[in-house]
Amino acid sequence: MELDQFDPAIDDIVMRYFYSGKIDLSPDTVVDIFKMANLLKMQKLQNLCVAFMQNSVDLKNCIQFWKLADSHWLGELRTFLQSFISKSLHEVMEGPDFLQLGLEDIIRLLCNIEVKSSELPRRYELIFLALMRWISHNVTKRHAHIGELLELITPQGISEKFLDEVVLRNTLMQDNLPAVEWLIGNFYGLDVEPPNFRVFRMPPLDFNIV
């Protein structure tokens, strides 16, 4: 991004800070102000922006802030925002910023979440719901990636009840070979067959299930 691509209002805010050392940040301007400060090597202003984002994050701006932290290698802020998003994922997944994320963004956002199990006991069930919500927003382009996305889920984190009542009944998982292979590889070997597994419509396979 070049300096002439910024809104003139952002130029004015940064220039006033340059001469006065004072700045009024807002959730609507902080991302662009950080980007300009980064281009101008204004480290103190960057630090102010990072602190502001951490203190003002909410359901509406968390994805935007996370994308900035992820793209600019702001490790501590990124970890903080990923934790915030994961704890609020049920609400965040319905927002337009989440639904418009790209494939690589979704993978980076939902992998290696640093949250204690006690704080998010059903994280992998929630991640499953978020992935299905993201795919359903643009099924034509995203359904092909379901196998890759399911690898973000630790099978041990999926309860038998959730498997039976949610996973096996999700239409995006039906008649999809990568999804079926994931289910067979992770759950079919259980000592107790998942309830109603037979209701899941599996496409023809090239091998026999023993």
C-alpha positions in Angstrom: 0.0 0.0 0.0 1.4 3.4 -1.0 0.9 6.7 0.9 -1.3 8.2 -1.9 -3.8 5.4 -1.5 -4.9 6.5 2.0 -8.0 8.6 2.6 -7.0 12.3 3.1 -8.6 12.3 6.5 -6.1 9.6 7.6 -3.2 11.8 6.2 -4.5 14.7 8.3 -4.8 12.6 11.5 -1.2 11.2 11.2 0.3 14.6 10.3 -1.4 16.2 13.3 0.1 13.5 15.5 3.5 14.0 13.8 3.5 17.7 14.9 1.6 17.5 18.2 2.3 14.0 19.5 -1.5 13.7 20.2 -4.0 11.6 18.4 -7.6 10.5 18.7 -8.1 6.9 17.6 -11.3 5.2 16.7 -12.3 1.7 15.6 -13.1 3.1 12.2 -9.7 4.7 11.6 -7.1 2.7 13.7 -6.4 0.1 11.0 -5.5 2.6 8.3 -3.6 4.8 10.8 -1.6 1.7 11.8 -0.9 0.9 8.1 0.3 4.5 7.4 2.4 4.5 10.6 4.0 1.3 9.5 4.9 2.7 6.1 6.4 5.8 7.7 8.3 3.7 10.3 6.5 5.5 13.2 6.9 2.8 15.8 5.4 4.8 18.7 2.2 5.4 16.8 2.0 1.8 15.8 2.3 0.8 19.4 -0.6 3.2 20.3 -2.7 1.6 17.6 -2.0 -1.9 18.8 -2.9 -0.9 22.4 -6.1 0.8 21.2 -7.2 -2.3 19.2 -6.6 -4.6 22.2 -8.7 -2.3 24.4 -11.5 -1.7 22.0 -12.1 -5.0 20.3 -15.7 -6.1 19.9 -17.8 -8.5 17.8 -18.0 -6.0 14.9 -14.3 -5.2 14.5 -12.5 -8.3 15.8 -12.0 -9.9 12.4 -10.7 -6.7 10.8 -8.3 -6.2 13.7 -7.2 -9.9 13.5 -6.5 -9.6 9.7 -4.2 -6.6 10.4 -2.4 -8.4 13.2 -2.0 -11.5 11.1 -0.7 -9.7 8.0 1.7 -7.5 10.0 3.1 -10.2 12.3 1.8 -8.7 15.4 2.1 -11.8 17.5 0.7 -10.8 20.8 -2.2 -8.9 19.4 -2.9 -11.8 17.0 -3.0 -14.3 19.8 -5.2 -12.0 21.9 -7.7 -11.5 19.0 -7.7 -15.2 18.1 -8.6 -16.0 21.7 -11.4 -13.3 21.7 -12.8 -14.6 18.4 -12.8 -18.2 19.5 -14.6 -17.4 22.7 -17.2 -15.4 20.8 -17.2 -17.6 17.7 -20.9 -18.4 17.8 -21.7 -14.7 17.3 -18.7 -13.9 15.2 -19.4 -16.6 12.6 -22.7 -14.8 11.7 -20.9 -11.5 10.8 -20.1 -10.4 7.3 -16.4 -10.0 8.0 -16.1 -13.7 9.0 -18.2 -14.9 6.1 -16.1 -13.0 3.6 -12.7 -14.4 4.8 -10.6 -16.3 2.3 -9.7 -19.9 2.7 -6.2 -19.3 4.0 -7.5 -16.7 6.5 -10.1 -19.2 7.8 -7.4 -21.9 8.3 -5.0 -19.5 10.1 -7.8 -18.1 12.2 -9.1 -21.4 13.5 -5.9 -23.5 13.8 -3.8 -23.7 17.0 -6.2 -21.7 19.1 -4.4 -20.9 22.4 -7.4 -21.1 24.8 -7.6 -23.4 27.8 -10.1 -26.3 27.5 -11.8 -25.0 30.6 -12.5 -21.7 28.9 -13.8 -23.3 25.7 -14.7 -26.9 26.4 -16.5 -27.6 23.1 -14.1 -25.7 20.9 -14.0 -28.3 18.1 -17.8 -28.6 17.9 -17.9 -24.8 17.6 -15.2 -24.8 15.0 -17.2 -27.4 13.0 -20.3 -25.1 13.1 -18.2 -22.1 12.1 -16.7 -24.0 9.1 -20.1 -25.2 7.9 -21.4 -21.6 8.2 -18.5 -20.3 6.2 -18.9 -22.9 3.5 -22.6 -22.4 3.3 -22.1 -18.7 2.5 -20.6 -19.7 -0.9 -21.2 -23.4 -1.4 -20.3 -23.4 -5.1 -16.7 -22.2 -4.5 -16.1 -23.5 -0.9 -17.6 -27.0 -0.7 -14.5 -28.4 -2.5 -12.3 -27.4 0.5 -14.4 -29.3 3.1 -11.8 -32.1 3.5 -9.0 -29.7 4.1 -11.0 -27.7 6.6 -12.1 -30.7 8.6 -8.5 -31.4 9.4 -8.7 -28.4 11.7 -11.0 -30.4 14.0 -9.6 -32.8 16.6 -12.0 -35.8 16.5 -11.6 -36.4 20.2 -13.2 -33.0 20.7 -16.5 -34.2 19.1 -19.0 -35.8 21.4 -21.0 -38.8 20.2 -24.1 -36.8 20.7 -22.9 -33.9 18.5 -21.6 -36.4 15.9 -25.0 -38.0 15.7 -27.3 -35.0 15.9 -25.2 -32.4 14.1 -22.3 -33.7 12.0 -24.0 -36.7 10.4 -27.2 -34.7 9.6 -25.4 -31.7 8.1 -26.2 -31.6 4.4 -22.8 -30.2 3.5 -21.2 -33.5 4.9 -23.5 -35.7 2.8 -22.6 -37.2 -0.5 -19.1 -35.7 -0.2 -16.2 -38.1 -0.5 -13.6 -36.2 1.5 -16.1 -35.7 4.3 -17.0 -39.4 4.4 -13.4 -40.4 4.4 -12.8 -38.0 7.3 -15.7 -39.6 9.2 -14.7 -43.1 8.5 -11.0 -42.5 9.3 -11.8 -40.8 12.6 -15.1 -42.3 13.9 -15.9 -45.6 12.2 -13.3 -47.4 14.3 -15.1 -46.5 17.5 -16.0 -49.5 19.7 -19.6 -48.2 19.7 -20.9 -47.3 16.2 -22.1 -43.6 16.2 -25.9 -43.6 16.6 -27.8 -43.4 13.3 -24.6 -43.6 11.2 -26.6 -45.6 8.7 -28.8 -42.6 8.0 -25.8 -40.8 6.6 -25.9 -41.0 2.8 -22.4 -42.1 1.7 -21.4 -41.9 -1.9 -20.1 -45.2 -3.5 -16.6 -46.0 -2.3 -13.9 -48.1 -4.1 -13.2 -50.3 -1.1 -15.2 -52.4 1.3 -15.7 -51.3 4.9 -15.0 -54.2 7.2 
